[in-house]
Amino acid sequence: MDTLKDSGSRKPEAGSRKPEAGPTFGLSPEWLLSGGEPFVDGLVLSHPEQLERLARVCAEAVPSAVLAGDPCFDRMLAARPYRDRFRRAWGVRRGQRLVVLNSTWNPEGFFGSGGGQDVLPALLPRLAAELPADDYRLAAVLHPNIWYGHGPGQIRAWLDRARRDGLTLIDPVHEWRQALLAADLVLGDFGAVSYYAAALGTPVLLAADGAGVLDPEAPLAEFVRRAPRLDPRAPLLPQVERGISAPRPDPALAGFVTSEPGRSAGLLRRHFYALMDLPEPSGPASLEPLPLPPYHPGRVTSPLHVRTRVEERDIVVERSTGHPAGAAGDAHLAVHEETRHPGDLDVADVILRDGSADDPRLGGPGAWTAEVLRLHPHCSTAVYVTGPDTCLVRSRGRHGTFHLSADTGAEADADPAAYASAFHVWLAYGGTVPERGLVLRLHGAGGVHPFRVEAGN
């Protein structure tokens, strides 16, 4: 055996207590002894600090302890060069920031069971409303026990509004490590994922500190005491911006994740073969690399409130699911055709959808845009997004269609629907498209994004 694979679930962290408080999860006699004797052949610890605490709370288990590092963390370390690939897998565009919300499975966690005291339910719609949609992507990593305890259907039902607002739910077993590597900020709690994020150098804001839940002597508890907090009652955008720009987490606090970075595969294999009383293979031990997740582009089907400012061919665009404080400029409403409430389409200025240009159900982008303007008299602009950087637009009162695409050779990387909103307001200000086409400049999504407009048939 020369390849090892970690289980994919979070380690107990040897620092959490059970929900009713008291013994330390994973290091107390009731977890490790049967009839006063250890019942495991090897208790794998990632750092000597855990061994020291084990000696204090359950000395009988010390002979079975094995210091073998952390294979889960080692897989993340090996995958760090592929951060940009992971970001693209979740549709994070150049200039966007990925905010990952993380919750452990304790009732005191971010996604807990404290009824009206829970932070996450009230926080999610505010994050979508206050953080500009083109500047931020939101994703959530929920501990597997949350999914298994409530069931996937219930979790998705509870988070349905957030998902329509653009939240991506991360696979709790196979993709959470890649999400941490891709993240610009983690909004979390006292679980191991927040600690892993800090160990990777990712900024962390704690929304739940688990007071009274952690072993006060554990390094995780010290990390929680010193980590910056998120104030859920204060405006969120300034806190998120400060969190991203703040100095990286103190590496000394996160250094207790493992005392053997990059060496867990060899240490574990050595122990396993010793248990089997077999000679260890001569080749190097290795861990299975983290896979590239499937493509999960951001998708918002809730109505988007759009603010714009036009200066000749430069258009500033800010989109969100709410009316962010301080937003200024001309306003219009952009609604996805798959909105939950059909009445939204009756008041939309821009109606959009995304899909393949040759989808036979829709008759093609040209036919679909014409049908939308016919069905919805209030709508001024119909937008069919055909790819990651292209869309087809039909505007009421204008002949034919327009093809919008990111300007090749420029650092353009914005949502084509944002290009369409910019084009919509530019036309409203009297813009005309010459036969040879033209280039407009979208200001937003972390920078300036030139896009080309060409007249169609």
Secondary structure, DSSP 8 states (H G I E B T S, - for coil): --EE---SS---TTTBB-TT--SBTTTSHHHHEETTEE--S-EEESSHHHHHHHHHH-GGGGGGEEE---HHHHHHHHHGGGHHHHHHHTT--TT-EEEEEEE-SSTTSTT-S-GGG-SHHHHHHHHHHHS-TTTEEEEEEE-HHHHHHH-HHHHHHHTHHHHHTT-EE--TTTTHHHHHHH-SEEEE-SSHHHHHHHHTT--EEES---TTTB-TTSHHHHHHHHS-B--TTS-HHHHHHHHHHS----HHHHGGG-SSTT-HHHHHHHHHHHHTT----SS--EE--------------S-EEEEEEEETTEEEEEEESS--TT--SEEEEEEETT-S-THHHHS-SEEEEE--TT-TTTT-HHHHHHHHHHH-TT--EEEEEEETTEEEEEETTSSSEEEEEE-TTS-----HHHHHHHHHHHHHTT----TT-EEEEEEETTEEEEEEEEE--
